[in-house]
Amino acid sequence: MPQSNPNVNRRFLLKQRPSGRIKAADFDFVEAAVPAPGPGEVLVRTLYISMEPIYRLWMTDTDHDLPPVKLGDVVRGVGLGRVVASNAEQWKPGDLAGGMFGWQDYAVVPPPGVARMSRIRPDLPVPLTTMLGACGSTGFCAYFGLLDVGRPKPGETVVISAAAGAVGSVAGQIAKIKGCRAVGIAGGPDKCRLLTEELGFDAAVDYKRADWRDALAAATPNGIDVNYENVGGEIMDAVIDRMNHGGRVVLCGLITGYNEGARRDGHLQVLGNFIPIFTHRLRIEGFVFTDFAPRFPEAVAQLAQWVAAGQIKPRETIIDGLEHTPEALNRLFDGGNVGKLLVKVAEP
Ligand SMILES: NC(=O)c1ccc[n+]([C@@H]2O[C@H](COP(=O)([O-])OP(=O)(O)OC[C@H]3O[C@@H](n4cnc5c(N)ncnc54)[C@H](OP(=O)(O)O)[C@@H]3O)[C@@H](O)[C@H]2O)c1
C-alpha cells in the first residue's frame, strides 16, 4: 500500500461501480508524481477530507446533483487544504482553502474549480476542522435546511433523524437556539445520551430499540411540526405519521437508500407513507446546501458565533490517514461516527 511521502501523490481511482458497501477492490490506490499547476491552476495539499454519504451515490452511474465519477478518475470529495503553488492571482502559497480536492494527497485545481474554492477565514475563533463541519458545508446544510426550508417557530417540535451525525447534531442545536423542542433519533444509548446530556436536545429516541415508535410518541406529545430528515425509510414513515397539520419536512438526505435499499422499477424505495402528506397538508421540500451559496458568508459568521458562544458544540470523529478513506466512508452507513467524520491526510 502506498505510504505517505511529501514527494508522492497517492490517489484513489474508482475502478468499478460498487455494489452495496464499498470495498477495497472498488478502487485502485496508486502513486503518482506531485503534479505542477498549469496556467490559471492551483496546486493544493489536502489536509482533511470531509466524509459525506453522497460520495456513495456519486460512485453509481446515475447523476446525483453532480455527474457520476468516471471509472479511472480520482474519487470525488470535498476537502480542506493548503495552497502549495499557484498560477491564479487570487491564491498564494500558504492560503487555506476548501474545495473539491478528491481522495488524494495533492490536487491540481483547474480554473473553474479555482473559482469555486472557498477561503478559510483564519480570523474565526474555531478550530480548523470545524471549518469542514459545524462552520462549513455541514453547518450550512443544517442552517439553511432548518431555517429557510423548515421555518420553525418558537415552541414547535422539530424531529431530526441521524441526529448524532454531522448535519443532524448541528440542526438540533439550531432548533434549540430558535426556541423549539428538539427531538433526535439516533442509533444506540450512547448517541442518545450525547444528544440529551451534552448537546441540549429535549429528548432522544433510540431507533435500534424494539419500542422506538412508542418512544417517539412519548417524546412528541404535541405532535411534530418540522421533520429534518436525513435517513428515510421506516424512520421517516413513522415521523410523518405524527406530523401536525401544516407540518414541514426538510428533505436533506435519505441515507437508508444509498448503499442497497429496496428498489422498485430501479428506483430506491425510501418513503412509503404518502397519505398524511395530503390529509395533513404537509410540505416536503428537498434542497442542496449549495442552493444557498450567495449566503454562505452570513451562515459562517452566525455559526462561528454560536460555536464560540458554546451554543453549538461541534462533535467530530477523525480518522488518520488517506489510506483509510474507503473504510471511513463505510462508517457513515454503520453509525461508526459521532458528529462530523473527517479523514486527516496531512498535518495542518
Ligand atoms: N442536502 C444537502 O445539501 C446535504 C448535504 C450534506 C449531507 N446531506 C445528507 O444529510 C444526511 C446526513 O449526512 P452527514 O454527512 O451528516 O452524515 P452523518 O449523519 O454524520 O452520518 C450518517 C449517520 O446516519 C445514520 N445512519 C446510517 N445509515 C442509517 C440507516 N440505514 N438508518 C438509520 N440511520 C442510519 C448513522 O447514525 P446512527 O448511529 O444514528 O444510525 C450515521 O452515523 C445524509 O442523508 C446526507 O446525504 C445532505
PDBQT file of the ligand as one rigid body, heavy atoms in Angstrom, charges set to zero:
ROOT
HETATM    1  N1  LIG A 401     -28.927  18.232   1.048  1.00  0.00    +0.000 N 
HETATM    2  C1  LIG A 401     -27.648  18.545   1.257  1.00  0.00    +0.000 C 
HETATM    3  O1  LIG A 401     -27.144  19.574   0.799  1.00  0.00    +0.000 OA
HETATM    4  C2  LIG A 401     -26.823  17.621   2.096  1.00  0.00    +0.000 A 
HETATM    5  C3  LIG A 401     -25.505  17.942   2.442  1.00  0.00    +0.000 A 
HETATM    6  C4  LIG A 401     -24.801  17.084   3.299  1.00  0.00    +0.000 A 
HETATM    7  C5  LIG A 401     -25.411  15.927   3.764  1.00  0.00    +0.000 A 
HETATM    8  N2  LIG A 401     -26.690  15.640   3.376  1.00  0.00    +0.000 N 
HETATM    9  C6  LIG A 401     -27.380  14.456   3.857  1.00  0.00    +0.000 C 
HETATM   10  O2  LIG A 401     -27.505  14.572   5.267  1.00  0.00    +0.000 OA
HETATM   11  C7  LIG A 401     -27.561  13.267   5.834  1.00  0.00    +0.000 C 
HETATM   12  C8  LIG A 401     -26.549  13.188   6.958  1.00  0.00    +0.000 C 
HETATM   13  O3  LIG A 401     -25.257  13.346   6.409  1.00  0.00    +0.000 OA
HETATM   14  P1  LIG A 401     -23.993  13.577   7.346  1.00  0.00    +0.000 P 
HETATM   15  O4  LIG A 401     -22.867  13.944   6.472  1.00  0.00    +0.000 OA
HETATM   16  O5  LIG A 401     -24.390  14.465   8.457  1.00  0.00    +0.000 OA
HETATM   17  O6  LIG A 401     -23.724  12.103   7.876  1.00  0.00    +0.000 OA
HETATM   18  P2  LIG A 401     -23.824  11.619   9.395  1.00  0.00    +0.000 P 
HETATM   19  O7  LIG A 401     -25.195  11.901   9.888  1.00  0.00    +0.000 OA
HETATM   20  O8  LIG A 401     -22.679  12.145  10.154  1.00  0.00    +0.000 OA
HETATM   21  O9  LIG A 401     -23.587  10.051   9.276  1.00  0.00    +0.000 OA
HETATM   22  C9  LIG A 401     -24.565   9.224   8.893  1.00  0.00    +0.000 C 
HETATM   23  C10 LIG A 401     -25.344   8.697  10.108  1.00  0.00    +0.000 C 
HETATM   24  O10 LIG A 401     -26.570   8.209   9.621  1.00  0.00    +0.000 OA
HETATM   25  C11 LIG A 401     -27.017   7.156  10.423  1.00  0.00    +0.000 C 
HETATM   26  N3  LIG A 401     -27.445   6.065   9.539  1.00  0.00    +0.000 N 
HETATM   27  C12 LIG A 401     -26.723   5.484   8.551  1.00  0.00    +0.000 A 
HETATM   28  N4  LIG A 401     -27.449   4.529   7.941  1.00  0.00    +0.000 NA
HETATM   29  C13 LIG A 401     -28.657   4.521   8.575  1.00  0.00    +0.000 A 
HETATM   30  C14 LIG A 401     -29.847   3.760   8.418  1.00  0.00    +0.000 A 
HETATM   31  N5  LIG A 401     -29.943   2.809   7.465  1.00  0.00    +0.000 N 
HETATM   32  N6  LIG A 401     -30.899   4.011   9.246  1.00  0.00    +0.000 NA
HETATM   33  C15 LIG A 401     -30.797   4.957  10.207  1.00  0.00    +0.000 A 
HETATM   34  N7  LIG A 401     -29.706   5.716  10.405  1.00  0.00    +0.000 NA
HETATM   35  C16 LIG A 401     -28.650   5.495   9.596  1.00  0.00    +0.000 A 
HETATM   36  C17 LIG A 401     -25.845   6.719  11.306  1.00  0.00    +0.000 C 
HETATM   37  O11 LIG A 401     -26.127   7.125  12.639  1.00  0.00    +0.000 OA
HETATM   38  P3  LIG A 401     -26.854   6.120  13.714  1.00  0.00    +0.000 P 
HETATM   39  O12 LIG A 401     -25.753   5.527  14.514  1.00  0.00    +0.000 OA
HETATM   40  O13 LIG A 401     -27.733   7.046  14.461  1.00  0.00    +0.000 OA
HETATM   41  O14 LIG A 401     -27.571   5.089  12.897  1.00  0.00    +0.000 OA
HETATM   42  C18 LIG A 401     -24.674   7.522  10.770  1.00  0.00    +0.000 C 
HETATM   43  O15 LIG A 401     -23.769   7.898  11.778  1.00  0.00    +0.000 OA
HETATM   44  C19 LIG A 401     -27.322  12.285   4.692  1.00  0.00    +0.000 C 
HETATM   45  O16 LIG A 401     -28.556  11.805   4.232  1.00  0.00    +0.000 OA
HETATM   46  C20 LIG A 401     -26.654  13.153   3.644  1.00  0.00    +0.000 C 
HETATM   47  O17 LIG A 401     -26.824  12.639   2.337  1.00  0.00    +0.000 OA
HETATM   48  C21 LIG A 401     -27.384  16.457   2.554  1.00  0.00    +0.000 A 
ENDROOT
TORSDOF 0
